[in-house]
Amino acid sequence: MNLSNEKVIIKLIKNMEVLFMADIQKMLEQKEKLQEKIKEEKKKEYEKFGRWFFNKFKVNRSADAKKIINKNLLNIEDTKEHNLERNEIIEETKNSNEENKEINEINHNI
């Protein structure tokens, strides 16, 4: 390979690097635009939900909305706790039933 071919190859490589950098920059710009669109859509959804929430519960102030939300969150937590307790009782009952079956089988075999 002679010197002129090497220079041509080096120029081609540099041009390719420039093109790749431009493509990467375009992709980054597209990513940024998409992220901005997603952010705007989320904002619209939150606003839509906020209007629905205020209309549904007929509240006019954020403080009233917070009270409703906190009350409902407490109810959800209470329900979860109640369900966990109920599940524990069910599990204990299953274990007791299994133990009773085993005892009955032993007594029957004696």
Number of C-alpha atoms within 10 A of each C-alpha: 5 6 8 9 10 11 11 11 12 12 12 12 12 12 12 12 12 12 12 12 12 12 12 12 12 12 12 12 12 12 12 12 12 12 12 12 12 12 12 12 12 12 12 12 12 12 12 11 12 13 11 12 14 15 11 9 11 11 13 10 9 10 10 14 17 11 11 14 13 12 12 12 12 12 12 12 12 12 12 12 12 12 12 12 12 12 12 12 12 12 12 12 12 12 12 12 12 12 12 12 12 12 12 12 11 10 9 8 7 6
